[in-house]
Structure formats: C-alpha cells, structure tokens
Amino acid sequence: MKLQTVRINYHKLYLKKRFWAAVLVVQFLLFFIFSKIPAAVLFFENLFEIQKYIHQKIFSWLPFSVGDIFYILLGIALLILIFKSFKEKSKSKARLHILFLLNIIYFIYQIFWGMLYFQIPLSKKMPEAEVTIEMRKTLAAKYLDKCKILRMQVSEDKNGVFKIENLEKIKQEIILQQKYLPKNLNSKKPTLINSIKPSLYGKVMNFSGILGYYNPFTAEAQYNREIPSSYLPFTIAHESAHQLGYAREQEANFIGFLLGSSSADLEIQYSTAYFTLKSLLSSLVEDDPKFVRKMLAEYSSGMKRDRKAEKDFAENHRGLLDDFFGFTNNLFLKTNQQEGAVTYSYFVNLLVQYEMSKK
C-alpha cells in the first residue's frame, strides 16, 4: 500500500511538472503573439502607466532598493531549489517549484515590462534623416565645444577631476525635466516621484560594466554610486527614462539626452553632452579614426582628466564579471529587438533625426 501511495504521489508530481512546463511554453507563445498585435502592446503600455505610479508610491519612501532585496531573496530561493533538485528525495518537488517560480516571474516581467520593447520606435515619431559621416562629425565638433564650455563651469576634486556637489538635487532636477519632454516625441506620464536609489550591488557592478539598471518589479531605478561623476547624472537620466516607460536601451539614452539637455543644471548638462560626444566619436571610430584622434586631442585639460579617470576606473575593475555581463547583456538586447551593447548607432540616428528636425 505504501509503495502504491508513493507511486501515485510521484505520478501527481510528474503531471504537475508537465502542466507548469506546458504553461511556460504557452506563455512564450502568447506573449510572442501579443508582441505582434499593436492593440495588445498599447494595452500593456497603458497598464505600465498604472503600475509604475502605484509601485513608485509604495517603494519610493524607503531609503534602500526594495528591488535589490527582492533579487537577493529570489536568488537564494533559486539556489536552494537547484541544490534540492539534485537530491533524490527532494528533486521532484524542487523541480516543480522551480517551474512554478519561473512561470510567475516570467508572467510578471512580461506584463510589467517585457512588452514595452515592442512599442512604436521613437525613430518613427521624427522626420527621416540621412545619417552621414559628415553630419556625425559636425555634431561631434558641436558637442566638443559644448563640453569645453560646460567643463569650465563645474566643480573639481583635489585631483582636478569633475565632481558632483549635490546628487539629490540632480535626481530631483531630472525628475522635474520629465514634464518638459517634447509632446510630439513623448506620450508618457511623469509621476514626479523620486524612486531613484543607489544599488546595493555597487561593488559587484564595478566589475560588471553596468552603471545602472531599472527594476521592473518595483519600478525603482538603481545606479552605481561608485562610478566617476562624469557618468552619474546621465546614468540617472537614462534610468529615469526607463521609469517613464522607455524599455529599449538606446531610446532610454535618447530620452536621457533630452532630459539632460533641457536642464539648467550645469553638471547634468555636462554629463549629458559628454556622453553624447563619446557616442558620436564611438560611431566614427571605424569610419574615420583620424578624426576621432583629432577630437580627443582637442579635449580641454579638464575633459582629459575626466577621460583618464573613467579609463582608470574601467581598468581597475576589469575582470571576468565584466566579460560575463557584457556577453549576457548583449544577448539580452538582441533577443528584445535591440542592437547589441557594443553599438550606439540607434542613439546616434535618433540624435541626428532630432537635430535635423530643429532646423
């Protein structure tokens, strides 16, 4: 009788595992189909507007990242279940729980964030423009001059490297600028809630090449407080763009550019202009390396110190994690209809379209 009961229980677990495996496959198919239906994508865009406000209201008042705590607990739970899945007595239940957890996480991720990758691209909201090498060179020269002027007006540390005076002020200013995004480009509703927080994983992020990230489960934006100041304001603007509802990385860069460029804060302006200049030069490295070297040589002395600080930071934190996160992030971007992490071409295309539309 006991053996028969064990067999029945084993059979039930087997059927449950097959059921949740089938549900996961069905979810993959359903969300793939939804991604091809504009009305369905619009539904998830509208749902995001509701959930981002609720989540930011709930979690913003806490001084630490709730999303980071959630990831830690989720990681611990998965590690325990994976360990149990190799033990004879507990493997069936553990694998069932893993399947159930994957279903829940995947479903929540897709309805809160994943479907936003299939929104109408920002490039469709602007006039088409031919992105020539000469246009990129012209813009690079323009932003170099802008960086030089701004660099003279910001503070430095004892080593002559750009430093931020008040990071909280920068966060508030970036959030405020969400209200002034061009109406023809942005239909997202700003919550004006400060839910931008330093990541609990700063030490790990130093070796990963990740400057910041958005948590779709809590609508919090995280940044690495240990990165050089030249990165920080634009990183916060970029993550703020994700909070608005821009999922594609290069579109978040462009919205971050708009947020930073329209600000009256000189530190935000400098970080934004400097990021824009670096993106333009990165897009020109293969086309005209001689021009890029010329531009780098024309950096002001302050800009050169900032560039060296960034290079030193990257060199001091180079390692296996950097390679791993670079590979996985690149793979993730490509599976979500984005370009790989190594190219800025879409951001540069949006920038050129925007600059041409102003003429």
C-alpha positions in Angstrom: 0.0 0.0 0.0 2.8 2.4 0.9 4.6 1.7 -2.4 1.4 2.3 -4.3 0.9 5.6 -2.5 4.4 6.7 -3.3 3.8 5.8 -7.0 0.6 7.8 -7.0 2.3 10.9 -5.4 5.2 10.6 -7.9 2.7 10.4 -10.8 0.9 13.5 -9.5 4.1 15.5 -9.2 5.1 14.3 -12.7 1.8 15.6 -14.1 2.1 18.9 -12.3 5.6 19.4 -13.7 4.4 18.7 -17.2 1.5 21.1 -16.6 3.7 24.0 -15.5 6.2 23.3 -18.2 3.3 23.5 -20.7 2.1 26.7 -19.2 5.6 28.3 -19.6 5.6 27.3 -23.3 2.1 28.7 -23.7 3.2 31.9 -22.1 6.2 32.2 -24.5 3.8 31.8 -27.5 1.1 34.1 -26.1 3.5 37.0 -25.4 5.1 36.5 -28.8 1.7 36.8 -30.4 0.8 39.8 -28.3 4.1 41.5 -29.4 2.8 41.4 -33.0 -0.5 43.0 -32.2 -0.4 46.8 -31.8 -3.6 46.9 -29.7 -2.1 44.4 -27.3 1.1 46.3 -27.0 -0.9 49.5 -26.4 -2.8 47.7 -23.6 0.5 46.8 -21.8 1.7 50.4 -22.3 -1.4 51.7 -20.5 -1.0 49.0 -17.8 2.5 50.2 -17.3 1.3 53.8 -16.6 -0.8 52.5 -13.8 1.7 50.1 -12.2 4.6 52.5 -12.3 2.7 55.1 -10.3 1.5 52.5 -7.8 4.9 50.9 -7.4 6.8 54.2 -7.1 4.3 55.4 -4.4 4.7 52.1 -2.5 8.5 51.8 -2.6 9.9 55.3 -3.1 9.8 56.4 0.5 12.2 53.5 1.6 15.9 54.6 1.6 17.1 51.3 0.2 16.3 49.4 -3.0 13.5 47.0 -2.4 14.1 45.5 -5.8 17.6 44.6 -4.9 16.4 42.9 -1.8 13.9 41.0 -3.9 16.6 39.9 -6.3 18.7 38.6 -3.4 15.8 36.6 -1.9 14.9 35.3 -5.3 18.5 34.2 -6.0 18.7 32.5 -2.6 15.4 30.7 -3.3 16.5 29.5 -6.7 19.9 28.3 -5.4 18.2 26.3 -2.7 15.7 24.8 -5.1 18.5 24.0 -7.6 20.5 22.3 -4.9 17.4 20.3 -3.8 16.7 19.3 -7.4 19.9 17.2 -7.4 18.9 15.3 -4.2 17.0 12.1 -4.8 14.4 12.6 -2.0 13.5 16.2 -2.9 14.3 16.6 -6.6 10.7 16.1 -7.9 9.2 18.8 -5.7 12.1 21.1 -6.1 11.9 21.0 -9.9 8.1 21.5 -9.7 8.7 24.6 -7.5 11.4 25.9 -10.0 8.9 25.6 -12.9 6.2 27.3 -10.9 8.5 30.2 -9.9 9.7 30.6 -13.4 6.1 30.9 -14.6 5.3 33.6 -12.0 8.5 35.6 -12.6 8.2 35.5 -16.4 4.5 36.4 -16.3 5.0 39.4 -14.0 8.1 40.6 -16.0 6.2 40.5 -19.3 3.1 42.3 -18.2 5.1 44.9 -16.3 8.0 45.5 -18.7 8.8 42.9 -21.4 6.0 44.0 -23.8 7.3 47.6 -23.8 10.2 46.5 -26.0 7.6 46.3 -28.8 6.3 49.9 -28.6 6.4 52.1 -31.7 10.1 53.1 -32.1 10.9 56.7 -31.4 12.5 56.9 -34.8 9.0 56.7 -36.3 8.0 59.8 -34.5 10.6 62.0 -36.2 11.2 63.0 -39.8 13.6 60.7 -41.6 17.1 61.9 -41.9 20.2 60.6 -43.7 22.9 59.9 -41.1 26.1 60.7 -42.9 29.6 60.7 -41.7 29.9 64.4 -42.2 26.7 65.0 -40.1 28.1 63.0 -37.3 31.4 64.9 -37.5 29.6 68.2 -37.4 27.7 67.1 -34.3 30.8 65.8 -32.7 32.5 69.1 -33.1 29.4 70.9 -31.8 29.3 68.8 -28.6 33.0 69.0 -28.1 32.7 72.8 -28.0 29.7 72.5 -25.7 31.6 70.2 -23.3 34.6 72.5 -23.2 32.4 75.4 -22.1 30.4 73.4 -19.6 33.5 71.8 -18.1 34.9 75.2 -17.1 31.8 75.9 -15.0 31.6 72.7 -12.9 33.4 71.7 -9.7 36.5 69.5 -9.4 38.0 67.3 -6.7 41.5 67.7 -5.4 42.9 65.8 -8.5 41.2 68.1 -10.9 38.5 65.6 -11.9 34.8 66.6 -12.3 32.9 66.0 -9.1 29.2 66.4 -8.3 28.2 68.8 -5.5 24.7 67.5 -4.7 23.4 64.2 -6.1 20.0 64.5 -4.6 19.5 67.9 -6.3 20.4 66.2 -9.6 17.8 63.5 -9.1 15.1 66.0 -8.4 16.0 68.1 -11.4 16.0 65.2 -13.8 12.6 64.1 -12.5 11.3 67.6 -12.9 12.5 67.7 -16.5 10.2 64.8 -17.4 7.4 67.3 -17.5 9.1 69.3 -20.3 9.8 66.5 -22.8 8.6 67.3 -26.3 5.0 66.4 -26.7 5.5 65.1 -30.2 8.0 62.6 -29.0 6.8 61.7 -25.5 3.4 60.5 -24.5 4.4 59.0 -21.2 3.1 60.5 -17.9 5.7 61.6 -15.4 4.9 60.6 -11.8 7.4 63.2 -10.4 8.2 60.7 -7.7 11.8 60.2 -6.7 12.3 56.5 -6.7 16.0 56.6 -7.9 18.3 54.8 -5.5 21.9 53.7 -5.2 22.3 50.0 -5.9 23.1 47.6 -3.1 25.4 45.8 -5.6 27.8 48.7 -6.2 30.9 46.6 -5.6 29.8 43.9 -8.0 28.7 46.5 -10.5 32.2 48.0 -10.5 33.4 44.8 -12.2 30.4 44.3 -14.4 30.5 47.4 -16.6 26.9 48.1 -15.5 26.3 51.8 -14.5 22.7 51.4 -13.5 19.5 49.4 -14.1 15.7 49.6 -13.9 13.8 47.1 -11.7 10.5 46.2 -13.5 9.1 44.5 -10.3 9.3 47.6 -8.1 9.7 50.5 -10.7 12.8 51.6 -8.9 15.9 53.0 -10.8 19.2 51.9 -9.5 22.6 53.5 -10.1 26.1 52.6 -9.0 27.2 55.4 -6.7 30.9 54.4 -7.0 31.3 55.3 -10.7 33.1 58.5 -11.8 31.0 61.7 -11.5 31.1 62.2 -15.3 28.9 59.1 -15.7 26.4 59.7 -12.9 24.0 62.5 -14.0 23.5 60.9 -17.4 23.1 57.4 -15.9 20.4 58.7 -13.6 18.7 60.4 -16.6 18.9 57.2 -18.6 17.3 55.2 -15.7 14.7 57.9 -15.3 13.8 57.3 -18.9 13.2 53.6 -18.2 11.0 54.7 -15.3 8.9 56.7 -17.8 8.4 53.6 -19.9 11.2 53.5 -22.5 12.4 49.9 -22.5 14.9 50.0 -25.4 18.3 50.9 -24.2 19.2 53.4 -26.9 15.8 55.1 -26.7 16.4 55.5 -23.0 19.7 57.1 -23.9 17.9 59.5 -26.2 15.2 60.4 -23.7 18.0 60.8 -21.1 19.7 63.1 -23.6 16.5 65.2 -23.9 16.2 65.3 -20.1 19.8 66.4 -19.6 20.0 68.9 -22.4 16.9 70.8 -21.3 18.1 71.1 -17.7 19.5 74.3 -16.4 21.8 72.3 -14.1 25.4 72.6 -15.4 26.5 69.2 -14.0 23.6 67.4 -15.8 24.3 69.3 -19.0 28.0 68.4 -18.9 27.5 64.7 -18.2 24.8 64.6 -21.0 26.9 66.5 -23.5 30.0 64.4 -22.7 28.0 61.1 -23.1 26.7 62.4 -26.5 30.2 63.4 -27.6 31.5 59.9 -26.7 28.7 58.2 -28.5 29.3 60.2 -31.7 33.0 59.5 -31.6 32.4 55.8 -30.9 30.2 55.7 -34.1 33.1 57.3 -36.1 36.0 55.1 -34.9 35.8 52.7 -37.8 34.7 55.3 -40.4 37.4 58.0 -39.6 39.8 57.1 -36.8 42.0 60.1 -37.7 39.1 62.5 -37.0 38.4 60.8 -33.7 42.1 61.1 -32.6 41.9 64.8 -33.6 38.8 65.3 -31.4 40.4 63.6 -28.5 43.5 65.7 -28.8 41.2 68.8 -28.6 39.7 67.9 -25.3 40.2 70.6 -22.7 42.6 69.7 -19.9 39.6 69.1 -17.5 38.0 66.8 -20.0 41.2 64.9 -20.4 41.4 64.4 -16.7 37.8 63.2 -16.6 38.5 60.8 -19.5 41.6 59.4 -17.7 39.5 58.9 -14.5 37.0 56.9 -16.5 39.7 54.8 -18.1 41.4 54.2 -14.8 38.1 53.1 -13.2 37.5 50.7 -16.0 41.0 49.3 -15.9 41.0 48.9 -12.2 37.7 46.9 -12.3 38.3 44.8 -15.4 37.7 41.1 -14.8 35.6 38.0 -15.6 32.4 39.7 -14.4 32.9 42.4 -17.0 33.1 39.8 -19.8 30.2 37.8 -18.5 27.8 40.7 -18.0 28.9 42.2 -21.4 28.1 39.0 -23.1 24.8 38.3 -21.3 23.6 41.9 -21.7 24.5 41.9 -25.4 22.5 38.7 -25.8 19.5 40.1 -23.9 19.4 43.3 -26.0 19.4 41.3 -29.3 16.6 38.9 -28.1 14.5 42.0 -27.3 14.7 43.6 -30.8 17.6 45.9 -29.8 21.1 46.4 -31.1 23.9 44.8 -29.2 25.5 46.7 -26.3 28.7 47.5 -28.4 26.9 49.9 -30.7 25.5 53.4 -30.3 24.2 53.7 -33.8 20.5 53.8 -33.0 21.0 56.6 -30.4 23.2 58.5 -32.9 20.5 58.0 -35.5 17.9 59.4 -33.2 20.2 62.3 -32.3 20.7 63.2 -36.0 16.9 63.0 -36.7 16.3 65.2 -33.7 18.9 67.8 -34.6 17.7 67.9 -38.2 14.1 68.3 -37.1 15.0 71.5 -35.2 16.3 73.2 -38.4 
